[in-house]
């Protein structure tokens, strides 16, 4: 993909617009469900999300603009596998409901009471998840948001960085995020409901591997060498 000044300008405009809209959307859901803006933990979470999103995006624009452009693509794409389109719709619905539930729990009705130490642990899990995602993007220039074989970009198997230990490090980072956010926000119900998201991610990992093994040269051999999908020594 051409890295002309015009390309970078359009890419950054799209990135800033998409990221800003996403953050406003999440904020509207959280505070709308909470029924109040007086929720410090939610402001901390949004500040973290903004820092990680903008920081990661600007870094990726310098290091791998083609990957940033790929990750800014639609969650539903023509070349995407049909089963992945279904899973993405289900995941988006579950994620939205998850955010609403945490707003109702921790922000409006206060069903949960999480100790400050565990909220701090949640913050640490979010950082660890973001770091793992960063390592993944650093190692894998083909880390698209949808499941597809990127033939036009010369898609090959990536075995370096976190891929040397687990086959789906970005999903592993998402698991840390799913555990950390409800702890930080103070919602036991959010932590419990996160199991649904984890199951969808695990299902997607299995289906994705079937696609990669069948269509991406060398992936079956890589999967045989690297034993674990998401969690070392567990699965």
RAZI-V923953 format. One record per residue. N is the residue number from 1. D_CENTER is the distance of its C-alpha to the mean C-alpha in Angstrom with 1 decimal. Layout:
N:D_CENTER + N:D_CENTER
//
This chain:
1:24.1 + 2:26.5 + 3:25.7 + 4:28.4 + 5:28.5 + 6:28.3 + 7:25.1 + 8:23.5 + 9:24.9 + 10:23.5 + 11:20.1 + 12:19.9 + 13:21.3 + 14:18.6 + 15:15.8 + 16:17.5 + 17:18.3 + 18:14.9 + 19:13.3 + 20:16.4 + 21:16.5 + 22:12.9 + 23:13.9 + 24:17.3 + 25:16.0 + 26:14.1 + 27:17.2 + 28:19.5 + 29:18.1 + 30:18.0 + 31:21.5 + 32:22.9 + 33:22.3 + 34:23.6 + 35:26.6 + 36:26.8 + 37:25.6 + 38:27.0 + 39:23.9 + 40:23.3 + 41:20.3 + 42:18.4 + 43:19.6 + 44:18.4 + 45:14.9 + 46:15.0 + 47:16.7 + 48:14.1 + 49:11.3 + 50:13.8 + 51:14.7 + 52:11.4 + 53:10.6 + 54:14.2 + 55:14.9 + 56:12.2 + 57:13.2 + 58:16.9 + 59:16.6 + 60:15.1 + 61:17.8 + 62:20.4 + 63:19.3 + 64:18.0 + 65:18.4 + 66:18.4 + 67:14.8 + 68:13.9 + 69:16.0 + 70:14.4 + 71:10.8 + 72:12.7 + 73:14.2 + 74:14.4 + 75:12.3 + 76:15.8 + 77:17.8 + 78:21.3 + 79:20.7 + 80:17.7 + 81:18.8 + 82:20.2 + 83:18.7 + 84:15.1 + 85:16.2 + 86:17.2 + 87:14.2 + 88:12.0 + 89:14.6 + 90:14.8 + 91:11.2 + 92:11.4 + 93:14.7 + 94:13.8 + 95:11.0 + 96:13.7 + 97:16.3 + 98:14.4 + 99:14.4 + 100:18.0 + 101:19.1 + 102:18.1 + 103:20.0 + 104:22.9 + 105:23.0 + 106:22.6 + 107:23.7 + 108:26.4 + 109:28.0 + 110:27.1 + 111:27.2 + 112:25.4 + 113:26.6 + 114:24.4 + 115:26.2 + 116:25.4 + 117:24.9 + 118:22.1 + 119:20.5 + 120:20.7 + 121:19.2 + 122:16.2 + 123:16.0 + 124:16.3 + 125:13.5 + 126:11.1 + 127:12.7 + 128:12.6 + 129:8.9 + 130:8.7 + 131:11.6 + 132:10.5 + 133:7.6 + 134:10.7 + 135:12.9 + 136:11.1 + 137:11.3 + 138:14.8 + 139:15.9 + 140:14.6 + 141:15.7 + 142:14.9 + 143:11.1 + 144:11.1 + 145:8.6 + 146:11.5 + 147:13.8 + 148:17.0 + 149:19.4 + 150:19.6 + 151:23.4 + 152:24.1 + 153:22.0 + 154:23.7 + 155:20.8 + 156:21.6 + 157:20.4 + 158:18.7 + 159:20.1 + 160:19.9 + 161:17.9 + 162:15.7 + 163:16.4 + 164:19.9 + 165:19.0 + 166:16.3 + 167:15.5 + 168:11.7 + 169:10.6 + 170:6.9 + 171:7.1 + 172:9.3 + 173:7.3 + 174:5.1 + 175:8.8 + 176:10.1 + 177:8.0 + 178:9.4 + 179:12.7 + 180:12.9 + 181:12.4 + 182:15.3 + 183:17.4 + 184:17.2 + 185:18.0 + 186:20.7 + 187:20.0 + 188:21.0 + 189:20.5 + 190:16.9 + 191:16.6 + 192:18.6 + 193:16.9 + 194:13.5 + 195:15.3 + 196:15.0 + 197:11.2 + 198:11.7 + 199:14.5 + 200:12.7 + 201:10.1 + 202:13.4 + 203:15.3 + 204:13.0 + 205:13.3 + 206:17.0 + 207:17.5 + 208:15.6 + 209:17.9 + 210:20.9 + 211:20.2 + 212:19.8 + 213:22.8 + 214:24.9 + 215:24.1 + 216:22.9 + 217:25.8 + 218:25.5 + 219:22.4 + 220:24.6 + 221:26.4 + 222:23.2 + 223:22.0 + 224:25.5 + 225:25.4 + 226:22.0 + 227:22.4 + 228:19.3 + 229:16.0 + 230:13.7 + 231:16.2 + 232:19.2 + 233:22.5 + 234:21.1 + 235:19.2
//
